[in-house]
Amino acid sequence: MVTIAVIVDVIAVVAFAITGRIHHAEGTDAAGILDTAWPFLVGLAAGWITVLKAHENANPLSIVPAGVTLWAWVMVGGVVIRFLTGAGTAFAFVATATLVTGALLVGWRAIVQLVLRFRGTARSS
């Protein structure tokens, strides 16, 4: 289950990067996408290390602690790396990135939890 969650999270972060590049009329070539995504992917990797070590019994599909921990690491890691490398860290960017990555990383887990809840309710009926 961890592998699937990691793959979905990576897709979410890359989708965030692609969407941002499209919105700002930047190229969507692989190099450009990687240039935008890599700081956030590093944050995601740090988040997964934290989830697996500090919350080793946590369900990787859980909103708390997994989803929220990963979201926090994606944002802190991404913004700090962007700041240190001279990439944009304007308030509007950070605010938008926080909302979008939260919707993506926590949102897909919320959908999974709803589906699991409804499946459980349907089976017990």
Sequence and secondary structure as in RCSB ss.txt:
>XXXX:A:sequence
MVTIAVIVDVIAVVAFAITGRIHHAEGTDAAGILDTAWPFLVGLAAGWITVLKAHENANPLSIVPAGVTLWAWVM
VGGVVIRFLTGAGTAFAFVATATLVTGALLVGWRAIVQLVLRFRGTARSS
>XXXX:A:secstr
 HHHHHHHHHHHHHHHHHHHHHHTT   SHHHHHHHHHHHHHHHHHHHHHHHHHTTTS TT IIIIIHHHHHHHH
HHHHHHHHHTT    HHHHHHHHHHHHHHHHHHHHHHHHHHHHHHHHHH 
